[in-house]
Amino acid sequence: MKNFSHIIIHQALVILFGFFNKQLLLTGIIFLMFISSCGGQSIPAFNKQNSFQYLEKQCEFGARVPGTAAHLKCRDYLVATLRNYTNLVTLQPFQTTMPTYQKPVTCYNIIANFYPNQTRRVLLCAHWDTRPWADRDPDPANHRQPVLGANDGASGVAVLLEIARIISIVPPNFGVDIVLFDAEDFGTYGQNDTWALGSKQFAKNVVKNYHPEFGILLDLIGDANQEIYIEQNSYQYARSIVDKIWNIAQRLRIPEFIPEVKYEVYDDHLSLLEIGIPCIDIIDFDYQHWHTISDTPDKCSPESLDNVGRVLLTVLFE
């Protein structure tokens, strides 16, 4: 870009001083100022409608509960979509037992790598499974119904699929590893070892020389009434990453990122923090439809996905 700019600047100067025209000189100065401002790498635009379509498509399969046909169909869709953007997509299968099944079910982490030769790396992640029981639904009759998970599951994945599309076209400043965790959401309240099983599996099997500079987990970020406060564990164990994200959001004038610590969440980022990867959780935990049958696409918005996507792209390209 710099060499191209210098050629244009040189040609412009020749024209300007060759004709000695004041009006042309003024136009040329404005032109040169524009060229100088374009010297750095621009940040690609996030396509919020495209991202929202990814959210809706996941929900079309139904609840993505491990052990179901909908789960397998969505797995295949996510793998195929990511393979449109990189040929480095792998599955990490593992088995676990769910309380409602008599036998183990197979779960799948989905891993997509971009620019593997880039030594500076960032880990972006979200969970793609949905809760088998809407046990926080206001109607007890729905407590054994599965959760569609438009926000709790599909929203974070939808942002990362759009990020994958963009970085496949325009190389960012980092190599990027996108991991979609399975089996995050069929735990028992108060028993942390029953939650975030996919990230635990990933952490247990990660190669020893894998050291991303930081990780960012997305969870419950699609709420149409979005308010993203700072999660306590993220602030305590990866504060520099928290500061980076919320400062960027402030510069981008995204008021939905609120620079206050509000809640502590046991989520997939803790599995990564435990193995030394500084990872934060971007999560809107004030979601009234959490673990209910009303967690549907109409409760989410493209604008909320856009808020998070723009921040992530700034991190990757600035």
C-alpha positions as CSV (number, residue, x, y, z in Angstrom):
1,M,0.0,0.0,0.0
2,K,2.8,2.4,0.9
3,N,4.6,1.9,-2.4
4,F,1.4,2.4,-4.4
5,S,0.6,5.6,-2.4
6,H,4.1,7.0,-3.1
7,I,3.6,6.5,-6.8
8,I,0.2,8.3,-6.7
9,I,1.7,11.1,-4.6
10,H,4.6,11.6,-7.0
11,Q,2.3,11.7,-10.0
12,A,-0.1,14.2,-8.3
13,L,2.8,16.5,-7.4
14,V,4.0,16.5,-11.0
15,I,0.5,17.5,-12.2
16,L,0.1,20.1,-9.5
17,F,3.4,21.9,-10.0
18,G,3.2,21.5,-13.8
19,F,0.0,23.5,-14.1
20,F,0.4,26.0,-11.2
21,N,-3.4,26.1,-10.9
22,K,-4.5,27.2,-7.4
23,Q,-7.8,25.3,-7.6
24,L,-6.0,22.2,-8.8
25,L,-3.5,22.6,-6.0
26,L,-6.3,22.7,-3.4
27,T,-7.9,19.6,-4.9
28,G,-4.5,17.9,-4.9
29,I,-3.8,18.7,-1.2
30,I,-7.2,17.2,-0.3
31,F,-6.4,14.1,-2.4
32,L,-3.0,13.7,-0.8
33,M,-4.6,13.9,2.7
34,F,-7.0,11.2,1.7
35,I,-4.2,9.0,0.4
36,S,-2.2,9.5,3.7
37,S,-5.2,8.5,5.8
38,C,-5.5,5.2,3.8
39,G,-1.9,4.1,4.6
40,G,-2.9,1.6,7.3
41,Q,-4.9,-1.6,7.0
42,S,-8.6,-0.9,6.9
43,I,-11.0,-2.9,9.1
44,P,-13.5,-4.9,7.0
45,A,-17.2,-4.4,7.5
46,F,-19.2,-7.0,9.5
47,N,-22.3,-8.2,7.6
48,K,-24.9,-8.3,10.3
49,Q,-27.6,-9.7,8.0
50,N,-25.4,-12.5,6.9
51,S,-24.6,-13.3,10.5
52,F,-28.2,-13.3,11.5
53,Q,-28.9,-15.8,8.7
54,Y,-26.3,-18.1,10.2
55,L,-28.3,-17.8,13.5
56,E,-31.6,-18.6,11.8
57,K,-30.1,-21.6,9.9
58,Q,-28.9,-23.2,13.1
59,C,-32.3,-22.9,14.6
60,E,-34.0,-24.4,11.6
61,F,-32.5,-27.8,12.6
62,G,-34.3,-27.6,15.9
63,A,-32.6,-27.9,19.3
64,R,-29.0,-29.1,18.9
65,V,-29.0,-31.6,21.7
66,P,-26.2,-34.2,21.6
67,G,-27.5,-37.6,20.6
68,T,-30.3,-36.2,18.3
69,A,-30.6,-36.0,14.5
70,A,-30.8,-32.2,14.7
71,H,-27.4,-32.2,16.5
72,L,-25.8,-34.2,13.7
73,K,-27.4,-32.2,10.9
74,C,-26.2,-28.9,12.5
75,R,-22.7,-30.4,13.0
76,D,-22.5,-31.2,9.3
77,Y,-23.7,-27.7,8.4
78,L,-21.2,-26.0,10.6
79,V,-18.3,-28.1,9.3
80,A,-19.4,-27.5,5.6
81,T,-19.8,-23.8,6.2
82,L,-16.3,-23.4,7.8
83,R,-14.8,-25.5,5.0
84,N,-16.0,-22.9,2.6
85,Y,-13.5,-20.6,4.3
86,T,-10.6,-22.8,5.3
87,N,-9.5,-26.4,4.5
88,L,-8.2,-26.8,8.0
89,V,-11.4,-27.9,9.8
90,T,-11.3,-30.9,12.1
91,L,-13.7,-32.6,14.5
92,Q,-12.7,-33.6,18.0
93,P,-15.2,-36.3,19.0
94,F,-15.7,-37.4,22.6
95,Q,-18.3,-39.3,24.6
96,T,-20.2,-38.4,27.7
97,T,-23.3,-39.5,29.5
98,M,-26.4,-37.3,29.7
99,P,-28.9,-37.7,32.6
100,T,-31.8,-38.5,30.2
101,Y,-29.9,-41.2,28.2
102,Q,-29.1,-44.7,29.3
103,K,-26.0,-44.8,27.2
104,P,-23.2,-42.4,26.3
105,V,-23.7,-39.9,23.5
106,T,-21.0,-38.7,21.1
107,C,-20.2,-34.9,21.1
108,Y,-18.1,-33.0,18.7
109,N,-15.9,-29.9,19.1
110,I,-15.4,-28.2,15.7
111,I,-12.0,-26.6,15.1
112,A,-11.1,-24.3,12.2
113,N,-7.7,-22.9,11.7
114,F,-6.8,-19.9,9.6
115,Y,-3.2,-18.9,8.6
116,P,-1.4,-21.7,10.4
117,N,2.0,-20.3,9.6
118,Q,1.3,-17.1,11.5
119,T,3.0,-17.4,14.9
120,R,0.8,-14.7,16.6
121,R,-2.5,-16.4,17.2
122,V,-5.9,-15.6,18.7
123,L,-8.5,-18.2,19.8
124,L,-12.2,-17.3,19.2
125,C,-14.8,-19.7,20.6
126,A,-18.5,-20.3,21.4
127,H,-20.6,-23.3,22.2
128,W,-22.9,-24.7,19.6
129,D,-25.0,-27.2,21.5
130,T,-28.3,-26.4,23.2
131,R,-29.8,-27.3,26.6
132,P,-32.0,-30.5,26.6
133,W,-34.4,-29.1,29.2
134,A,-36.1,-25.7,29.5
135,D,-35.8,-26.0,33.2
136,R,-36.1,-22.3,33.9
137,D,-39.2,-21.8,31.8
138,P,-42.0,-20.1,33.8
139,D,-44.3,-22.9,32.9
140,P,-43.3,-26.2,34.7
141,A,-45.0,-28.1,31.9
142,N,-42.2,-27.1,29.6
143,H,-39.3,-28.1,31.9
144,R,-38.7,-31.3,29.9
145,Q,-38.8,-29.6,26.5
146,P,-35.5,-28.8,24.8
147,V,-34.3,-25.3,24.3
148,L,-34.0,-23.9,20.8
149,G,-31.0,-21.8,21.8
150,A,-31.2,-18.9,19.3
151,N,-29.2,-16.7,21.8
152,D,-27.8,-19.4,24.0
153,G,-25.7,-21.2,21.4
154,A,-26.5,-20.0,17.9
155,S,-25.7,-16.3,18.4
156,G,-22.0,-16.7,19.3
157,V,-21.6,-19.2,16.5
158,A,-23.3,-16.9,14.0
159,V,-20.8,-14.1,14.8
160,L,-17.8,-16.5,14.4
161,L,-19.1,-17.9,11.1
162,E,-19.2,-14.4,9.7
163,I,-15.8,-13.6,11.1
164,A,-14.5,-16.8,9.4
165,R,-15.9,-15.6,6.1
166,I,-14.3,-12.2,6.4
167,I,-10.8,-13.4,7.4
168,S,-10.8,-16.0,4.6
169,I,-10.9,-13.0,2.2
170,V,-8.8,-10.4,4.1
171,P,-5.9,-11.7,6.2
172,P,-5.9,-10.3,9.8
173,N,-3.0,-9.4,11.9
174,F,-3.1,-12.7,13.7
175,G,-3.6,-16.4,12.8
176,V,-7.0,-17.3,14.1
177,D,-8.3,-20.5,15.6
178,I,-12.1,-20.8,15.8
179,V,-13.4,-23.5,18.2
180,L,-17.1,-24.4,18.5
181,F,-17.5,-26.3,21.8
182,D,-20.1,-29.0,22.2
183,A,-21.7,-30.3,25.4
184,E,-21.5,-27.0,27.3
185,D,-25.1,-26.8,28.3
186,F,-26.5,-29.9,29.9
187,G,-25.0,-29.4,33.3
188,T,-26.6,-29.5,36.7
189,Y,-26.9,-26.2,38.6
190,G,-24.3,-26.0,41.4
191,Q,-22.2,-28.8,39.9
192,N,-19.5,-27.1,37.8
193,D,-17.9,-30.3,36.7
194,T,-21.1,-31.1,34.7
195,W,-20.9,-28.0,32.5
196,A,-18.6,-26.9,29.7
197,L,-17.5,-30.4,28.8
198,G,-16.4,-29.6,25.3
199,S,-14.0,-26.9,26.5
200,K,-12.7,-29.3,29.1
201,Q,-12.1,-31.9,26.4
202,F,-10.3,-29.3,24.2
203,A,-8.1,-28.1,27.1
204,K,-7.2,-31.6,28.0
205,N,-6.0,-32.4,24.4
206,V,-4.5,-29.1,23.3
207,V,-1.0,-29.4,22.0
208,K,1.7,-28.2,24.4
209,N,3.2,-25.7,22.0
210,Y,-0.2,-24.0,21.4
211,H,0.1,-20.5,23.0
212,P,-2.4,-18.0,21.6
213,E,-1.9,-14.5,22.8
214,F,-5.5,-14.5,24.1
215,G,-8.9,-16.0,23.7
216,I,-12.4,-14.6,23.4
217,L,-15.5,-16.6,24.2
218,L,-18.9,-15.5,22.9
219,D,-22.0,-16.6,24.8
220,L,-25.5,-15.2,24.8
221,I,-24.6,-12.1,22.8
222,G,-27.6,-11.9,20.4
223,D,-30.2,-10.5,22.8
224,A,-32.2,-7.7,21.1
225,N,-32.0,-5.9,24.4
226,Q,-28.3,-6.3,24.6
227,E,-26.3,-5.2,27.7
228,I,-22.9,-6.7,27.9
229,Y,-21.3,-6.2,31.3
230,I,-17.9,-7.5,32.3
231,E,-17.8,-11.0,33.6
232,Q,-15.9,-11.4,37.0
233,N,-13.5,-14.2,36.1
234,S,-12.5,-12.5,32.9
235,Y,-11.8,-9.3,34.8
236,Q,-9.8,-11.1,37.5
237,Y,-7.7,-13.4,35.3
238,A,-7.5,-11.6,31.9
239,R,-8.0,-7.9,32.7
240,S,-5.8,-6.6,29.9
241,I,-8.0,-8.4,27.4
242,V,-11.1,-7.0,29.1
243,D,-9.7,-3.5,28.9
244,K,-8.8,-3.9,25.3
245,I,-12.3,-5.1,24.3
246,W,-14.3,-2.5,26.3
247,N,-12.0,0.3,25.2
248,I,-12.5,-0.6,21.6
249,A,-16.3,-0.7,22.1
250,Q,-16.1,2.7,23.6
251,R,-14.1,4.1,20.7
252,L,-16.6,2.5,18.3
253,R,-19.4,4.1,20.3
254,I,-21.2,0.9,21.2
255,P,-22.9,1.7,24.5
256,E,-24.1,-1.9,24.9
257,F,-20.7,-2.8,26.2
258,I,-21.0,-1.5,29.7
259,P,-17.6,-1.1,31.6
260,E,-18.8,-2.5,34.9
261,V,-18.3,-5.9,36.5
262,K,-21.7,-7.4,37.2
263,Y,-21.7,-11.2,37.3
264,E,-19.5,-14.3,37.7
265,V,-20.3,-17.1,35.2
266,Y,-19.0,-20.6,35.0
267,D,-18.4,-20.9,31.3
268,D,-16.1,-22.4,28.7
269,H,-13.4,-19.7,29.2
270,L,-12.5,-21.2,32.6
271,S,-11.2,-24.4,31.0
272,L,-8.9,-22.3,28.9
273,L,-7.8,-20.1,31.8
274,E,-6.9,-23.2,33.7
275,I,-4.3,-24.2,31.1
276,G,-2.8,-20.7,30.9
277,I,-4.7,-19.2,27.9
278,P,-5.8,-15.7,28.9
279,C,-9.5,-15.9,27.8
280,I,-12.4,-13.7,28.5
281,D,-16.2,-14.3,28.3
282,I,-18.2,-11.7,26.3
283,I,-21.7,-12.6,27.7
284,D,-25.0,-10.8,28.2
285,F,-26.2,-12.8,31.2
286,D,-29.3,-10.6,31.8
287,Y,-31.4,-12.6,29.3
288,Q,-34.9,-13.4,30.5
289,H,-35.3,-16.2,28.0
290,W,-32.3,-18.2,29.2
291,H,-33.0,-21.9,29.4
292,T,-36.7,-21.4,28.4
293,I,-38.6,-22.5,25.3
294,S,-38.9,-18.8,24.3
295,D,-35.1,-18.5,23.4
296,T,-36.0,-18.1,19.7
297,P,-34.7,-15.9,16.9
298,D,-37.2,-13.2,17.4
299,K,-35.6,-12.4,20.7
300,C,-32.3,-11.7,18.9
301,S,-31.3,-9.0,16.5
302,P,-28.7,-8.4,13.7
303,E,-27.7,-5.2,15.4
304,S,-26.6,-7.1,18.5
305,L,-24.5,-9.5,16.4
306,D,-23.1,-6.5,14.7
307,N,-21.9,-4.9,17.9
308,V,-19.9,-7.9,18.8
309,G,-18.7,-8.6,15.3
310,R,-17.4,-5.0,14.8
311,V,-15.4,-5.2,18.1
312,L,-13.8,-8.5,17.2
313,L,-12.8,-7.3,13.7
314,T,-11.2,-4.3,15.2
315,V,-9.2,-6.6,17.5
316,L,-8.1,-8.7,14.6
317,F,-7.2,-6.0,12.1
318,E,-6.2,-2.9,14.1
